[in-house]
Amino acid sequence: MSDPAPPVIVVPDGLAATGRPARAIPEPSFVFRAVLDHVAARYRDAHILLAPANDFGCGVTEQEAARRYLAERGASRLEAPASLPGGYIDTRGNAAGLREHLQRLGRWPAPAGILVAAEPHARRARLCFVREGYAILEVDAVPFRIPPREQVPARLWFHRYPGPHRLYELLALARDAARPGR
């Protein structure tokens, strides 16, 4: 018998970092933590799909750090596929990697689900997941606050600056909208 509740698809949003220069550590970034805290509070009992993502050179991927973080907060129905080898995994790659994982398990097409992402990232995340063939019932856009001294990997520098973050997402949305769908 299938689960009557829709799956919750979590879009990754970086790891934390420390040092000068900033080096990624195996903990979710402040942006991703806000998303994960929201998921733990609102969707703890759902089937939670953590899209495959990056390790930023620290050896632990975003989805592995998220799985541990959510498990520590009582979530138990967590699925975090391994990332595929290669370069940086962008949002479209998050969606494609999760789809490929579900296809390998014979669970594609996936049931319509709830997509959870950080607020500036949510619109583009929806576009990327829909372009990869997902049926999205709802997008849950999670706000976050920027802690004064917490670091992120250099590639995600814009997470600390709301204006550049929104501009980055707008430009990436235009790029991803121009890419063909499945």
C-alpha positions, 0 to 999 in steps of 0.5 A: 500500500502506498503512502497517502501523504505526499513526499517532501522534496528538500532542495539543498542549500550549502554547507557551513564553513570555517577558517580563512580561507573558508573551508567547508565543514560537514554541517548545513549552512545557515540557509540550509539549516533554516530549511531543515529546521522548518522540515523537522518542525512541519514534515518530520513524519513525512517521507523526506527526499533529500536531493543529491548535492555537493560536498564542497571538498569536505568529504560529506555531501549536503544531503548526508549532512542534512540526513544526520541533522534531521535524524537528530531532530526526530525525522526517520523516513529520510532518503538521501541518495549518493551524489553522482561523480563529477563537478558542481551539482546545481539545482537542475542537477539536484533534481536530475540526480534525485530523479535518476535515483528514483528511476533506478529504484523503479519509483519514477514517476514519483508521486506529486510532492511538496518542494521545500527550499530557501525563499530566494531559491524556491522559484528557481528550484520549482522550475528546475524540478518541474523541468525534470518531470516532477509533479509539484503540489506546493512550494514551501519557501522558507525564510532565513536570517543571516548570522553575523559571523557564520561562514559559507564556502567561497562558491556561496558567498552571495548567501551572506548578502540579500541583494546579490543573492536575489540577483544571482537567483534571478539570473540563474532563473533566466538561465534555467528557464532557457534550458530545455526541459525533459 
